[in-house]
Amino acid sequence: MSETPKTWHYGLVAKWWAEFNQDGPEIAYFQKYVERGQPALDVACGTGRLLIPYLQAGLDVDGCDVSPDMIALCCEKAEREGLTPTLFVQPMHELDPPRTYRTIFVCGGFGLGSSREQDLQALGRFYENLEPGGTLVLDNESPYSGSYPWASWRGAERAGLPRPREPLDQAERRRGSDGADYALESRLLDLDPLEQFATYEMRAAMWHDGELVKEEEHSLRINFYFKNELLLMLERAGFTDIVVHGDHREEAPTRDSDFVAFVATKPIRRRSPSRP
């Protein structure tokens, strides 16, 4: 069995996601495709930011994630809403769901914690678990987006990595529903422009009544992909009729788009390899 991708979506970080990561334009964007083709699978569903609103809208959606902590929190949130979704823990490159789907979607999870080989395998698993004529919707943050360290692709900038840690007790705190205060602090450890990936460190802490009661540290590798690269990968996996959108709008991307989304179809019949 191949190595399970290592992410930072555990413990306090998972709790932060459940408490504070609850909206965004992605929700409406992906929902359109779920409405057009059910059942659907939310890959890297996390704590249910997209999944739970879709279930509340009466859509037939399952969820999976590599993190058991995220799945457990998603289950708790669903139960509070009177929902009983099918949830399971699986890395996307080993995807083996209980049924096939008309739509599989991946919001913000592709290339996190995995190797590039595993990412190729994941596209193959998406293809195999879609019904013929089904749709894959996958987004990817552009390597040059505002939240990524584009300047550190240059040698002079990389030479200064990693930069010193910021004191965690000085980070912005947010009050959770349990009355505790939470804070996150991340920093870039390394960036490899040749292999197109970066390694980040994430630290999380929780306070009760001003007293630090828990602190955690996690790391995450992020693989960087460019638009044309992902198009080739999707075609290699067998997808056809690929449409590309920018920034979670059904519009063509531009060079200023921070996110690029791919809408790809599994053909009714797989095309035979072309002969020379």
Secondary structure as GFF3:
##gff-version 3
##sequence-region A 1 276
A	DSSP	alpha_helix	11	20	.	.	.	ID=ss1
A	DSSP	alpha_helix	26	36	.	.	.	ID=ss2
A	DSSP	beta_strand	40	43	.	.	.	ID=ss3
A	DSSP	alpha_helix	51	56	.	.	.	ID=ss4
A	DSSP	beta_strand	61	65	.	.	.	ID=ss5
A	DSSP	alpha_helix	68	80	.	.	.	ID=ss6
A	DSSP	beta_strand	87	89	.	.	.	ID=ss7
A	DSSP	three_ten_helix	92	94	.	.	.	ID=ss8
A	DSSP	beta_strand	101	106	.	.	.	ID=ss9
A	DSSP	alpha_helix	116	128	.	.	.	ID=ss10
A	DSSP	beta_strand	130	141	.	.	.	ID=ss11
A	DSSP	three_ten_helix	150	153	.	.	.	ID=ss12
A	DSSP	alpha_helix	155	158	.	.	.	ID=ss13
A	DSSP	three_ten_helix	168	170	.	.	.	ID=ss14
A	DSSP	beta_strand	174	175	.	.	.	ID=ss15
A	DSSP	beta_strand	181	192	.	.	.	ID=ss16
A	DSSP	beta_strand	197	208	.	.	.	ID=ss17
A	DSSP	beta_strand	211	223	.	.	.	ID=ss18
A	DSSP	alpha_helix	227	237	.	.	.	ID=ss19
A	DSSP	beta_strand	240	246	.	.	.	ID=ss20
A	DSSP	beta_strand	259	265	.	.	.	ID=ss21
###
